[in-house]
């Protein structure tokens, strides 16, 4: 029964991996869906399919939007793939610190938004990944 459930999950994920290596419920890969797919595969002790394509997709998404969640998903995804050196450290750190608010927390974007626990967690995780905290 356990193995059957695992196989259905793997089949579901395979159907959502696109040609660029990323995963999506839609027609365009996105960083959050790709990260959660990698985490599921890791939990199930399964290899990452098309690992180099996934890596290329995530690297292409690095700082591609003004969104802390995107940077978090890309960073975490690359770490899951075994990246030892995350790209563009100065740009990443500048972006993260620009999301910090006067109360110490972090918001989703540089210029707008209030600090939230979720965004603060994402920021701290990114900062830690770069050895800043």
N, CA, C and O atoms as a printed pandas DataFrame, in Angstrom:
     atom_number atom_name residue_name chain_id  residue_number  x_coord  y_coord  z_coord
0              1         N          UNK        A               1    0.827   -1.198    0.000
1              2        CA          UNK        A               1    0.000    0.000    0.000
2              3         C          UNK        A               1    0.869    1.260    0.000
3              4         O          UNK        A               1    0.630    2.186   -0.775
4              5         N          UNK        A               2    1.890    1.289    0.883
5              6        CA          UNK        A               2    2.790    2.434    0.974
6              7         C          UNK        A               2    3.483    2.698   -0.353
7              8         O          UNK        A               2    3.539    3.838   -0.815
8              9         N          UNK        A               3    4.010    1.644   -0.966
9             10        CA          UNK        A               3    4.735    1.771   -2.226
10            11         C          UNK        A               3    3.810    2.251   -3.345
11            12         O          UNK        A               3    4.217    3.038   -4.200
12            13         N          UNK        A               4    2.574    1.775   -3.334
13            14        CA          UNK        A               4    1.600    2.174   -4.349
14            15         C          UNK        A               4    1.313    3.677   -4.253
15            16         O          UNK        A               4    1.231    4.356   -5.276
16            17         N          UNK        A               5    1.164    4.183   -3.063
17            18        CA          UNK        A               5    0.932    5.614   -2.851
18            19         C          UNK        A               5    2.137    6.409   -3.343
19            20         O          UNK        A               5    1.985    7.422   -4.027
20            21         N          UNK        A               6    3.333    5.944   -2.992
21            22        CA          UNK        A               6    4.554    6.610   -3.431
22            23         C          UNK        A               6    4.661    6.655   -4.948
23            24         O          UNK        A               6    5.059    7.674   -5.513
24            25         N          UNK        A               7    4.308    5.561   -5.610
25            26        CA          UNK        A               7    4.379    5.510   -7.074
26            27         C          UNK        A               7    3.372    6.466   -7.718
27            28         O          UNK        A               7    3.662    7.081   -8.744
28            29         N          UNK        A               8    2.204    6.586   -7.117
29            30        CA          UNK        A               8    1.200    7.523   -7.637
30            31         C          UNK        A               8    1.696    8.963   -7.493
31            32         O          UNK        A               8    1.487    9.792   -8.379
32            33         N          UNK        A               9    2.345    9.247   -6.383
33            34        CA          UNK        A               9    2.892   10.592   -6.162
34            35         C          UNK        A               9    3.982   10.882   -7.182
35            36         O          UNK        A               9    4.016   11.969   -7.759
36            37         N          UNK        A              10    4.872    9.926   -7.412
37            38        CA          UNK        A              10    5.953   10.098   -8.382
38            39         C          UNK        A              10    5.369   10.321   -9.781
39            40         O          UNK        A              10    5.848   11.178  -10.523
40            41         N          UNK        A              11    4.357    9.568  -10.133
41            42        CA          UNK        A              11    3.706    9.723  -11.430
42            43         C          UNK        A              11    3.090   11.123  -11.548
43            44         O          UNK        A              11    3.194   11.771  -12.590
44            45         N          UNK        A              12    2.464   11.567  -10.495
45            46        CA          UNK        A              12    1.871   12.906  -10.467
46            47         C          UNK        A              12    2.940   13.972  -10.699
47            48         O          UNK        A              12    2.735   14.897  -11.484
48            49         N          UNK        A              13    4.072   13.843  -10.023
49            50        CA          UNK        A              13    5.154   14.821  -10.180
50            51         C          UNK        A              13    5.753   14.774  -11.581
51            52         O          UNK        A              13    6.017   15.816  -12.181
52            53         N          UNK        A              14    5.966   13.578  -12.099
53            54        CA          UNK        A              14    6.530   13.444  -13.457
54            55         C          UNK        A              14    5.658   14.156  -14.488
55            56         O          UNK        A              14    6.165   14.757  -15.435
56            57         N          UNK        A              15    4.349   14.081  -14.295
57            58        CA          UNK        A              15    3.423   14.740  -15.216
58            59         C          UNK        A              15    3.502   16.260  -15.123
59            60         O          UNK        A              15    3.029   16.956  -16.021
60            61         N          UNK        A              16    4.084   16.775  -14.067
61            62        CA          UNK        A              16    4.165   18.217  -13.871
62            63         C          UNK        A              16    5.551   18.801  -14.147
63            64         O          UNK        A              16    5.756   20.009  -14.024
64            65         N          UNK        A              17    6.499   17.940  -14.518
65            66        CA          UNK        A              17    7.818   18.462  -14.879
66            67         C          UNK        A              17    7.796   18.840  -16.357
67            68         O          UNK        A              17    7.465   18.026  -17.220
68            69         N          UNK        A              18    8.153   20.082  -16.624
69            70        CA          UNK        A              18    8.120   20.602  -17.991
70            71         C          UNK        A              18    9.482   20.458  -18.665
71            72         O          UNK        A              18   10.457   20.068  -18.022
72            73         N          UNK        A              19    9.548   20.766  -19.933
73            74        CA          UNK        A              19   10.773   20.600  -20.719
74            75         C          UNK        A              19   11.950   21.408  -20.184
75            76         O          UNK        A              19   13.101   21.006  -20.352
76            77         N          UNK        A              20   11.677   22.545  -19.543
77            78        CA          UNK        A              20   12.769   23.379  -19.022
78            79         C          UNK        A              20   13.348   22.838  -17.716
79            80         O          UNK        A              20   14.310   23.395  -17.188
80            81         N          UNK        A              21   12.766   21.753  -17.192
81            82        CA          UNK        A              21   13.249   21.140  -15.961
82            83         C          UNK        A              21   12.438   21.510  -14.744
83            84         O          UNK        A              21   12.422   20.772  -13.759
84            85         N          UNK        A              22   11.759   22.655  -14.798
85            86        CA          UNK        A              22   10.937   23.090  -13.673
86            87         C          UNK        A              22    9.623   22.336  -13.610
87            88         O          UNK        A              22    9.288   21.563  -14.508
88            89         N          UNK        A              23    8.890   22.570  -12.545
89            90        CA          UNK        A              23    7.599   21.914  -12.331
90            91         C          UNK        A              23    6.515   22.973  -12.298
91            92         O          UNK        A              23    6.759   24.126  -11.945
92            93         N          UNK        A              24    5.281   22.551  -12.682
93            94        CA          UNK        A              24    4.174   23.494  -12.661
94            95         C          UNK        A              24    2.844   22.774  -12.748
95            96         O          UNK        A              24    2.739   21.674  -13.290
96            97         N          UNK        A              25    1.834   23.424  -12.201
97            98        CA          UNK        A              25    0.451   22.988  -12.383
98            99         C          UNK        A              25   -0.113   23.650  -13.632
99           100         O          UNK        A              25   -1.187   23.284  -14.109
100          101         N          UNK        A              26    0.622   24.629  -14.159
101          102        CA          UNK        A              26    0.168   25.391  -15.324
102          103         C          UNK        A              26    1.066   25.049  -16.513
103          104         O          UNK        A              26    1.642   23.962  -16.569
104          105         N          UNK        A              27    1.182   25.976  -17.458
105          106        CA          UNK        A              27    2.005   25.718  -18.639
106          107         C          UNK        A              27    3.392   26.341  -18.540
107          108         O          UNK        A              27    4.225   26.134  -19.422
108          109         N          UNK        A              28    3.648   27.093  -17.487
109          110        CA          UNK        A              28    4.951   27.726  -17.291
110          111         C          UNK        A              28    5.496   27.289  -15.932
111          112         O          UNK        A              28    4.806   27.403  -14.919
112          113         N          UNK        A              29    6.724   26.792  -15.911
113          114        CA          UNK        A              29    7.347   26.367  -14.653
114          115         C          UNK        A              29    7.449   27.540  -13.687
115          116         O          UNK        A              29    7.587   28.693  -14.098
116          117         N          UNK        A              30    7.378   27.226  -12.404
117          118        CA          UNK        A              30    7.564   28.268  -11.404
118          119         C          UNK        A              30    8.409   27.737  -10.252
119          120         O          UNK        A              30    8.456   26.536   -9.987
120          121         N          UNK        A              31    9.068   28.661   -9.583
121          122        CA          UNK        A              31   10.007   28.301   -8.516
122          123         C          UNK        A              31    9.346   27.610   -7.326
123          124         O          UNK        A              31    9.866   26.597   -6.858
124          125         N          UNK        A              32    8.208   28.121   -6.811
125          126        CA          UNK        A              32    7.601   27.443   -5.658
126          127         C          UNK        A              32    7.201   25.994   -5.959
127          128         O          UNK        A              32    7.480   25.099   -5.162
128          129         N          UNK        A              33    6.552   25.760   -7.097
129          130        CA          UNK        A              33    6.137   24.393   -7.431
130          131         C          UNK        A              33    7.353   23.491   -7.619
131          132         O          UNK        A              33    7.325   22.316   -7.255
132          133         N          UNK        A              34    8.411   24.042   -8.186
133          134        CA          UNK        A              34    9.635   23.263   -8.363
134          135         C          UNK        A              34   10.249   22.905   -7.015
135          136         O          UNK        A              34   10.665   21.764   -6.809
136          137         N          UNK        A              35   10.312   23.872   -6.090
137          138        CA          UNK        A              35   10.865   23.585   -4.762
138          139         C          UNK        A              35   10.053   22.509   -4.052
139          140         O          UNK        A              35   10.630   21.558   -3.523
140          141         N          UNK        A              36    8.732   22.637   -4.028
141          142        CA          UNK        A              36    7.913   21.657   -3.308
142          143         C          UNK        A              36    8.024   20.277   -3.960
143          144         O          UNK        A              36    7.981   19.260   -3.268
144          145         N          UNK        A              37    8.165   20.237   -5.274
145          146        CA          UNK        A              37    8.354   18.943   -5.955
146          147         C          UNK        A              37    9.668   18.299   -5.530
147          148         O          UNK        A              37    9.720   17.098   -5.268
148          149         N          UNK        A              38   10.732   19.106   -5.462
149          150        CA          UNK        A              38   12.026   18.579   -5.009
150          151         C          UNK        A              38   11.943   18.081   -3.569
151          152         O          UNK        A              38   12.507   17.040   -3.232
152          153         N          UNK        A              39   11.240   18.825   -2.727
153          154        CA          UNK        A              39   11.107   18.406   -1.327
154          155         C          UNK        A              39   10.338   17.091   -1.206
155          156         O          UNK        A              39   10.689   16.239   -0.389
156          157         N          UNK        A              40    9.298   16.924   -2.010
157          158        CA          UNK        A              40    8.543   15.666   -2.005
158          159         C          UNK        A              40    9.439   14.512   -2.445
159          160         O          UNK        A              40    9.456   13.459   -1.808
160          161         N          UNK        A              41   10.178   14.708   -3.525
161          162        CA          UNK        A              41   11.082   13.653   -4.004
162          163         C          UNK        A              41   12.113   13.289   -2.944
163          164         O          UNK        A              41   12.422   12.114   -2.749
164          165         N          UNK        A              42   12.645   14.298   -2.261
165          166        CA          UNK        A              42   13.619   14.038   -1.204
166          167         C          UNK        A              42   12.975   13.254   -0.058
167          168         O          UNK        A              42   13.569   12.304    0.451
168          169         N          UNK        A              43   11.775   13.643    0.346
169          170        CA          UNK        A              43   11.068   12.921    1.416
170          171         C          UNK        A              43   10.826   11.457    1.050
171          172         O          UNK        A              43   10.844   10.580    1.914
172          173         N          UNK        A              44   10.600   11.205   -0.236
173          174        CA          UNK        A              44   10.358    9.843   -0.703
174          175         C          UNK        A              44   11.642    9.114   -1.090
175          176         O          UNK        A              44   11.601    7.998   -1.609
176          177         N          UNK        A              45   12.790    9.760   -0.833
177          178        CA          UNK        A              45   14.103    9.182   -1.182
178          179         C          UNK        A              45   14.187    8.800   -2.650
179          180         O          UNK        A              45   14.678    7.722   -2.985
180          181         N          UNK        A              46   13.717    9.667   -3.518
181          182        CA          UNK        A              46   13.751    9.432   -4.950
182          183         C          UNK        A              46   14.764   10.366   -5.601
183          184         O          UNK        A              46   14.974   11.479   -5.119
184          185         N          UNK        A              47   15.384    9.936   -6.672
185          186        CA          UNK        A              47   16.320   10.823   -7.384
186          187         C          UNK        A              47   15.549   11.950   -8.071
187          188         O          UNK        A              47   14.366   11.825   -8.387
188          189         N          UNK        A              48   16.256   13.041   -8.286
189          190        CA          UNK        A              48   15.656   14.173   -8.981
190          191         C          UNK        A              48   15.750   13.924  -10.484
191          192         O          UNK        A              48   16.854   13.787  -11.012
192          193         N          UNK        A              49   14.605   13.863  -11.189
193          194        CA          UNK        A              49   14.648   13.629  -12.638
194          195         C          UNK        A              49   15.153   14.870  -13.371
195          196         O          UNK        A              49   14.771   15.993  -13.043
196          197         N          UNK        A              50   15.997   14.663  -14.344
197          198        CA          UNK        A              50   16.527   15.772  -15.148
198          199         C          UNK        A              50   17.178   16.831  -14.245
199          200         O          UNK        A              50   16.909   18.026  -14.366
200          201         N          UNK        A              51   18.025   16.364  -13.355
201          202        CA          UNK        A              51   18.625   17.224  -12.330
202          203         C          UNK        A              51   19.309   18.461  -12.920
203          204         O          UNK        A              51   19.148   19.562  -12.394
204          205         N          UNK        A              52   20.057   18.294  -13.987
205          206        CA          UNK        A              52   20.758   19.443  -14.572
206          207         C          UNK        A              52   19.782   20.442  -15.187
207          208         O          UNK        A              52   20.019   21.650  -15.158
208          209         N          UNK        A              53   18.698   19.938  -15.738
209          210        CA          UNK        A              53   17.678   20.846  -16.280
210          211         C          UNK        A              53   16.987   21.610  -15.146
211          212         O          UNK        A              53   16.678   22.793  -15.290
212          213         N          UNK        A              54   16.750   20.939  -14.031
213          214        CA          UNK        A              54   16.152   21.613  -12.871
214          215         C          UNK        A              54   17.103   22.717  -12.396
215          216         O          UNK        A              54   16.681   23.842  -12.127
216          217         N          UNK        A              55   18.378   22.380  -12.300
217          218        CA          UNK        A              55   19.388   23.355  -11.872
218          219         C          UNK        A              55   19.394   24.579  -12.799
219          220         O          UNK        A              55   19.422   25.719  -12.334
220          221         N          UNK        A              56   19.369   24.330  -14.104
221          222        CA          UNK        A              56   19.358   25.426  -15.084
222          223         C          UNK        A              56   18.105   26.282  -14.940
223          224         O          UNK        A              56   18.167   27.509  -15.003
224          225         N          UNK        A              57   16.969   25.617  -14.745
225          226        CA          UNK        A              57   15.728   26.373  -14.561
226          227         C          UNK        A              57   15.825   27.272  -13.330
227          228         O          UNK        A              57   15.518   28.462  -13.400
228          229         N          UNK        A              58   16.250   26.700  -12.207
229          230        CA          UNK        A              58   16.334   27.507  -10.981
230          231         C          UNK        A              58   17.322   28.655  -11.132
231          232         O          UNK        A              58   17.049   29.771  -10.689
232          233         N          UNK        A              59   18.456   28.392  -11.749
233          234        CA          UNK        A              59   19.436   29.460  -11.955
234          235         C          UNK        A              59   18.863   30.564  -12.839
235          236         O          UNK        A              59   19.180   31.738  -12.646
236          237         N          UNK        A              60   18.031   30.202  -13.799
237          238        CA          UNK        A              60   17.416   31.207  -14.671
238          239         C          UNK        A              60   16.400   32.062  -13.915
239          240         O          UNK        A              60   16.096   33.182  -14.327
240          241         N          UNK        A              61   15.882   31.538  -12.820
241          242        CA          UNK        A              61   14.886   32.255  -12.031
242          243         C          UNK        A              61   15.494   33.115  -10.930
243          244         O          UNK        A              61   14.796   33.881  -10.266
244          245         N          UNK        A              62   16.784   32.979  -10.748
245          246        CA          UNK        A              62   17.460   33.670   -9.659
246          247         C          UNK        A              62   17.308   35.175   -9.824
247          248         O          UNK        A              62   17.753   35.746  -10.820
248          249         N          UNK        A              63   16.687   35.804   -8.860
249          250        CA          UNK        A              63   16.441   37.252   -8.867
250          251         C          UNK        A              63   15.701   37.720  -10.112
251          252         O          UNK        A              63   15.906   38.845  -10.570
252          253         N          UNK        A              64   14.846   36.869  -10.662
253          254        CA          UNK        A              64   14.102   37.257  -11.862
254          255         C          UNK        A              64   12.848   38.058  -11.530
255          256         O          UNK        A              64   12.192   38.587  -12.428
256          257         N          UNK        A              65   12.516   38.148  -10.262
257          258        CA          UNK        A              65   11.359   38.948   -9.868
258          259         C          UNK        A              65   11.693   39.706   -8.585
259          260         O          UNK        A              65   12.683   39.419   -7.912
260          261         N          UNK        A              66   10.860   40.657   -8.273
261          262        CA          UNK        A              66   11.033   41.409   -7.025
262          263         C          UNK        A              66   10.196   40.765   -5.929
263          264         O          UNK        A              66    9.302   41.393   -5.361
264          265         N          UNK        A              67   10.496   39.522   -5.645
265          266        CA          UNK        A              67    9.674   38.728   -4.750
266          267         C          UNK        A              67   10.576   37.863   -3.871
267          268         O          UNK        A              67   11.331   37.033   -4.377
268          269         N          UNK        A              68   10.497   38.054   -2.580
269          270        CA          UNK        A              68   11.332   37.312   -1.641
270          271         C          UNK        A              68   11.053   35.811   -1.703
271          272         O          UNK        A              68   11.969   34.998   -1.577
272          273         N          UNK        A              69    9.783   35.447   -1.897
273          274        CA          UNK        A              69    9.440   34.028   -1.975
274          275         C          UNK        A              69   10.163   33.350   -3.137
275          276         O          UNK        A              69   10.648   32.229   -2.991
276          277         N          UNK        A              70   10.241   34.015   -4.284
277          278        CA          UNK        A              70   10.931   33.449   -5.440
278          279         C          UNK        A              70   12.401   33.188   -5.114
279          280         O          UNK        A              70   12.920   32.107   -5.392
280          281         N          UNK        A              71   13.067   34.177   -4.525
281          282        CA          UNK        A              71   14.479   34.009   -4.171
282          283         C          UNK        A              71   14.656   32.884   -3.162
283          284         O          UNK        A              71   15.610   32.112   -3.255
284          285         N          UNK        A              72   13.748   32.785   -2.200
285          286        CA          UNK        A              72   13.788   31.702   -1.211
286          287         C          UNK        A              72   13.665   30.337   -1.907
287          288         O          UNK        A              72   14.449   29.428   -1.637
288          289         N          UNK        A              73   12.683   30.201   -2.798
289          290        CA          UNK        A              73   12.458   28.920   -3.481
290          291         C          UNK        A              73   13.647   28.526   -4.342
291          292         O          UNK        A              73   14.038   27.359   -4.375
292          293         N          UNK        A              74   14.220   29.501   -5.039
293          294        CA          UNK        A              74   15.386   29.212   -5.878
294          295         C          UNK        A              74   16.570   28.796   -5.017
295          296         O          UNK        A              74   17.243   27.809   -5.317
296          297         N          UNK        A              75   16.827   29.543   -3.950
297          298        CA          UNK        A              75   17.946   29.234   -3.055
298          299         C          UNK        A              75   17.798   27.848   -2.445
299          300         O          UNK        A              75   18.732   27.047   -2.475
300          301         N          UNK        A              76   16.634   27.570   -1.899
301          302        CA          UNK        A              76   16.388   26.265   -1.283
302          303         C          UNK        A              76   16.473   25.136   -2.308
303          304         O          UNK        A              76   17.022   24.072   -2.024
304          305         N          UNK        A              77   15.932   25.373   -3.493
305          306        CA          UNK        A              77   15.993   24.360   -4.545
306          307         C          UNK        A              77   17.419   24.038   -4.949
307          308         O          UNK        A              77   17.780   22.870   -5.098
308          309         N          UNK        A              78   18.231   25.073   -5.128
309          310        CA          UNK        A              78   19.637   24.846   -5.492
310          311         C          UNK        A              78   20.377   24.096   -4.386
311          312         O          UNK        A              78   21.206   23.230   -4.666
312          313         N          UNK        A              79   20.080   24.426   -3.142
313          314        CA          UNK        A              79   20.718   23.709   -2.028
314          315         C          UNK        A              79   20.308   22.233   -2.025
315          316         O          UNK        A              79   21.138   21.358   -1.779
316          317         N          UNK        A              80   19.038   21.959   -2.295
317          318        CA          UNK        A              80   18.581   20.564   -2.368
318          319         C          UNK        A              80   19.286   19.798   -3.485
319          320         O          UNK        A              80   19.522   18.595   -3.375
320          321         N          UNK        A              81   19.615   20.506   -4.554
321          322        CA          UNK        A              81   20.320   19.872   -5.672
322          323         C          UNK        A              81   21.811   19.698   -5.396
323          324         O          UNK        A              81   22.535   19.124   -6.210
324          325         N          UNK        A              82   22.266   20.193   -4.248
325          326        CA          UNK        A              82   23.655   20.005   -3.865
326          327         C          UNK        A              82   24.590   21.142   -4.228
327          328         O          UNK        A              82   25.808   20.967   -4.194
328          329         N          UNK        A              83   24.049   22.309   -4.577
329          330        CA          UNK        A              83   24.896   23.465   -4.892
330          331         C          UNK        A              83   25.692   23.865   -3.659
331          332         O          UNK        A              83   25.130   24.029   -2.577
332          333         N          UNK        A              84   26.976   24.017   -3.820
333          334        CA          UNK        A              84   27.826   24.452   -2.711
334          335         C          UNK        A              84   28.013   25.961   -2.703
335          336         O          UNK        A              84   28.191   26.565   -1.646
336          337         N          UNK        A              85   27.972   26.567   -3.878
337          338        CA          UNK        A              85   28.179   28.008   -3.998
338          339         C          UNK        A              85   26.970   28.625   -4.680
339          340         O          UNK        A              85   26.749   28.434   -5.876
340          341         N          UNK        A              86   26.202   29.354   -3.916
341          342        CA          UNK        A              86   25.033   30.004   -4.489
342          343         C          UNK        A              86   25.469   31.205   -5.322
343          344         O          UNK        A              86   26.443   31.879   -4.988
344          345         N          UNK        A              87   24.752   31.465   -6.395
345          346        CA          UNK        A              87   25.163   32.542   -7.304
346          347         C          UNK        A              87   24.838   33.934   -6.783
347          348         O          UNK        A              87   23.980   34.106   -5.916
348          349         N          UNK        A              88   25.532   34.913   -7.321
349          350        CA          UNK        A              88   25.234   36.336   -7.182
350          351         C          UNK        A              88   24.968   36.774   -5.740
351          352         O          UNK        A              88   23.941   37.381   -5.437
352          353         N          UNK        A              89   25.902   36.459   -4.878
353          354        CA          UNK        A              89   25.747   36.716   -3.450
354          355         C          UNK        A              89   25.402   38.175   -3.146
355          356         O          UNK        A              89   24.443   38.442   -2.421
356          357         N          UNK        A              90   26.160   39.105   -3.682
357          358        CA          UNK        A              90   25.931   40.514   -3.351
358          359         C          UNK        A              90   24.540   40.979   -3.771
359          360         O          UNK        A              90   23.863   41.678   -3.017
360          361         N          UNK        A              91   24.114   40.592   -4.970
361          362        CA          UNK        A              91   22.782   40.967   -5.439
362          363         C          UNK        A              91   21.689   40.352   -4.567
363          364         O          UNK        A              91   20.704   41.009   -4.230
364          365         N          UNK        A              92   21.874   39.095   -4.211
365          366        CA          UNK        A              92   20.878   38.413   -3.376
366          367         C          UNK        A              92   20.776   39.083   -2.012
367          368         O          UNK        A              92   19.674   39.347   -1.531
368          369         N          UNK        A              93   21.910   39.357   -1.392
369          370        CA          UNK        A              93   21.886   39.979   -0.069
370          371         C          UNK        A              93   21.321   41.395   -0.129
371          372         O          UNK        A              93   20.566   41.797    0.757
372          373         N          UNK        A              94   21.678   42.150   -1.157
373          374        CA          UNK        A              94   21.110   43.492   -1.314
374          375         C          UNK        A              94   19.598   43.428   -1.412
375          376         O          UNK        A              94   18.890   44.223   -0.793
376          377         N          UNK        A              95   19.108   42.472   -2.196
377          378        CA          UNK        A              95   17.658   42.337   -2.335
378          379         C          UNK        A              95   17.009   42.001   -0.998
379          380         O          UNK        A              95   16.023   42.630   -0.613
380          381         N          UNK        A              96   17.552   41.020   -0.291
381          382        CA          UNK        A              96   16.965   40.606    0.987
382          383         C          UNK        A              96   16.939   41.775    1.966
383          384         O          UNK        A              96   15.908   42.047    2.582
384          385         N          UNK        A              97   18.053   42.460    2.109
385          386        CA          UNK        A              97   18.096   43.570    3.062
386          387         C          UNK        A              97   17.170   44.716    2.652
387          388         O          UNK        A              97   16.690   45.454    3.511
388          389         N          UNK        A              98   16.917   44.872    1.368
389          390        CA          UNK        A              98   15.993   45.924    0.931
390          391         C          UNK        A              98   14.546   45.599    1.302
391          392         O          UNK        A              98   13.687   46.481    1.277
392          393         N          UNK        A              99   14.273   44.349    1.644
393          394        CA          UNK        A              99   12.931   43.940    2.064
394          395         C          UNK        A              99   12.732   44.074    3.577
395          396         O          UNK        A              99   11.627   43.863    4.078
396          397         N          UNK        A             100   13.789   44.420    4.299
397          398        CA          UNK        A             100   13.674   44.539    5.754
398          399         C          UNK        A             100   12.961   45.841    6.113
399          400         O          UNK        A             100   13.203   46.878    5.495
400          401         N          UNK        A             101   12.093   45.782    7.102
401          402        CA          UNK        A             101   11.326   46.933    7.559
402          403         C          UNK        A             101   11.893   47.457    8.879
403          404         O          UNK        A             101   12.717   46.803    9.519
404          405         N          UNK        A             102   11.446   48.622    9.264
405          406        CA          UNK        A             102   11.949   49.295   10.467
406          407         C          UNK        A             102   11.744   48.458   11.731
407          408         O          UNK        A             102   12.508   48.593   12.686
408          409         N          UNK        A             103   10.725   47.598   11.751
409          410        CA          UNK        A             103   10.453   46.774   12.937
410          411         C          UNK        A             103   11.346   45.527   13.010
411          412         O          UNK        A             103   11.235   44.732   13.943
412          413         N          UNK        A             104   12.235   45.364   12.014
413          414        CA          UNK        A             104   13.163   44.236   12.017
414          415         C          UNK        A             104   12.742   43.078   11.143
415          416         O          UNK        A             104   13.580   42.277   10.728
416          417         N          UNK        A             105   11.441   42.975   10.852
417          418        CA          UNK        A             105   10.950   41.889   10.012
418          419         C          UNK        A             105   11.167   42.179    8.535
419          420         O          UNK        A             105   11.685   43.233    8.168
420          421         N          UNK        A             106   10.766   41.238    7.697
421          422        CA          UNK        A             106   10.944   41.358    6.253
422          423         C          UNK        A             106    9.591   41.240    5.556
423          424         O          UNK        A             106    8.718   40.477    5.970
424          425         N          UNK        A             107    9.448   42.021    4.485
425          426        CA          UNK        A             107    8.237   41.940    3.673
426          427         C          UNK        A             107    8.556   41.206    2.374
427          428         O          UNK        A             107    9.702   40.843    2.111
428          429         N          UNK        A             108    7.544   41.002    1.591
429          430        CA          UNK        A             108    7.669   40.244    0.343
430          431         C          UNK        A             108    8.480   40.974   -0.725
431          432         O          UNK        A             108    9.162   40.340   -1.529
432          433         N          UNK        A             109    8.408   42.295   -0.734
433          434        CA          UNK        A             109    9.044   43.066   -1.811
434          435         C          UNK        A             109    9.829   44.256   -1.256
435          436         O          UNK        A             109    9.687   44.627   -0.091
436          437         N          UNK        A             110   10.649   44.837   -2.109
437          438        CA          UNK        A             110   11.499   45.968   -1.718
438          439         C          UNK        A             110   10.711   47.169   -1.236
439          440         O          UNK        A             110   10.981   47.699   -0.159
440          441         N          UNK        A             111    9.758   47.594   -2.009
441          442        CA          UNK        A             111    9.149   48.901   -1.775
442          443         C          UNK        A             111    7.801   48.872   -1.094
443          444         O          UNK        A             111    7.398   49.872   -0.498
444          445         N          UNK        A             112    7.096   47.774   -1.160
445          446        CA          UNK        A             112    5.774   47.739   -0.544
446          447         C          UNK        A             112    5.645   46.509    0.348
447          448         O          UNK        A             112    6.423   45.560    0.246
448          449         N          UNK        A             113    4.666   46.546    1.205
449          450        CA          UNK        A             113    4.353   45.390    2.025
450          451         C          UNK        A             113    4.762   45.548    3.465
451          452         O          UNK        A             113    5.647   46.330    3.812
452          453         N          UNK        A             114    4.093   44.783    4.284
453          454        CA          UNK        A             114    4.404   44.767    5.704
454          455         C          UNK        A             114    5.214   43.514    6.012
455          456         O          UNK        A             114    5.144   42.514    5.298
456          457         N          UNK        A             115    5.971   43.594    7.074
457          458        CA          UNK        A             115    6.757   42.427    7.483
458          459         C          UNK        A             115    5.815   41.329    7.969
459          460         O          UNK        A             115    4.849   41.592    8.685
460          461         N          UNK        A             116    6.115   40.096    7.567
461          462        CA          UNK        A             116    5.347   38.937    8.028
462          463         C          UNK        A             116    6.314   37.886    8.560
463          464         O          UNK        A             116    7.503   37.902    8.243
464          465         N          UNK        A             117    5.801   36.994    9.353
465          466        CA          UNK        A             117    6.617   35.886    9.864
466          467         C          UNK        A             117    7.109   35.029    8.703
467          468         O          UNK        A             117    8.272   34.627    8.684
468          469         N          UNK        A             118    6.247   34.747    7.743
469          470        CA          UNK        A             118    6.622   33.909    6.599
470          471         C          UNK        A             118    7.780   34.530    5.824
471          472         O          UNK        A             118    8.769   33.857    5.536
472          473         N          UNK        A             119    7.657   35.815    5.486
473          474        CA          UNK        A             119    8.722   36.474    4.737
474          475         C          UNK        A             119    9.988   36.622    5.566
475          476         O          UNK        A             119   11.093   36.555    5.027
476          477         N          UNK        A             120    9.842   36.820    6.865
477          478        CA          UNK        A             120   11.013   36.917    7.733
478          479         C          UNK        A             120   11.731   35.575    7.793
479          480         O          UNK        A             120   12.961   35.527    7.772
480          481         N          UNK        A             121   10.973   34.489    7.869
481          482        CA          UNK        A             121   11.589   33.154    7.828
482          483         C          UNK        A             121   12.365   32.974    6.528
483          484         O          UNK        A             121   13.512   32.527    6.545
484          485         N          UNK        A             122   11.742   33.321    5.398
485          486        CA          UNK        A             122   12.394   33.170    4.104
486          487         C          UNK        A             122   13.682   33.983    4.046
487          488         O          UNK        A             122   14.705   33.500    3.561
488          489         N          UNK        A             123   13.631   35.216    4.541
489          490        CA          UNK        A             123   14.815   36.082    4.518
490          491         C          UNK        A             123   15.932   35.504    5.376
491          492         O          UNK        A             123   17.086   35.459    4.947
492          493         N          UNK        A             124   15.598   35.064    6.580
493          494        CA          UNK        A             124   16.618   34.504    7.480
494          495         C          UNK        A             124   17.223   33.249    6.870
495          496         O          UNK        A             124   18.432   33.034    6.965
496          497         N          UNK        A             125   16.403   32.426    6.249
497          498        CA          UNK        A             125   16.907   31.202    5.614
498          499         C          UNK        A             125   17.866   31.542    4.470
499          500         O          UNK        A             125   18.900   30.891    4.320
500          501         N          UNK        A             126   17.536   32.546    3.669
501          502        CA          UNK        A             126   18.427   32.969    2.583
502          503         C          UNK        A             126   19.726   33.510    3.161
503          504         O          UNK        A             126   20.813   33.147    2.712
504          505         N          UNK        A             127   19.607   34.385    4.164
505          506        CA          UNK        A             127   20.800   34.967    4.781
506          507         C          UNK        A             127   21.700   33.878    5.363
507          508         O          UNK        A             127   22.923   33.935    5.233
508          509         N          UNK        A             128   21.094   32.907    5.995
509          510        CA          UNK        A             128   21.872   31.798    6.560
510          511         C          UNK        A             128   22.553   30.983    5.454
511          512         O          UNK        A             128   23.694   30.550    5.611
512          513         N          UNK        A             129   21.858   30.779    4.354
513          514        CA          UNK        A             129   22.415   30.023    3.236
514          515         C          UNK        A             129   23.670   30.690    2.668
515          516         O          UNK        A             129   24.573   30.023    2.163
516          517         N          UNK        A             130   23.703   31.998    2.761
517          518        CA          UNK        A             130   24.876   32.752    2.292
518          519         C          UNK        A             130   25.897   33.000    3.395
519          520         O          UNK        A             130   26.888   33.699    3.180
520          521         N          UNK        A             131   25.659   32.432    4.572
521          522        CA          UNK        A             131   26.606   32.556    5.669
522          523         C          UNK        A             131   26.604   33.915    6.346
523          524         O          UNK        A             131   27.592   34.305    6.968
524          525         N          UNK        A             132   25.490   34.641    6.227
525          526        CA          UNK        A             132   25.401   35.981    6.779
526          527         C          UNK        A             132   24.909   35.988    8.226
527          528         O          UNK        A             132   25.255   36.893    8.985
528          529         N          UNK        A             133   24.115   35.005    8.618
529          530        CA          UNK        A             133   23.649   34.890   10.015
530          531         C          UNK        A             133   23.981   33.537   10.566
531          532         O          UNK        A             133   23.672   33.247   11.722
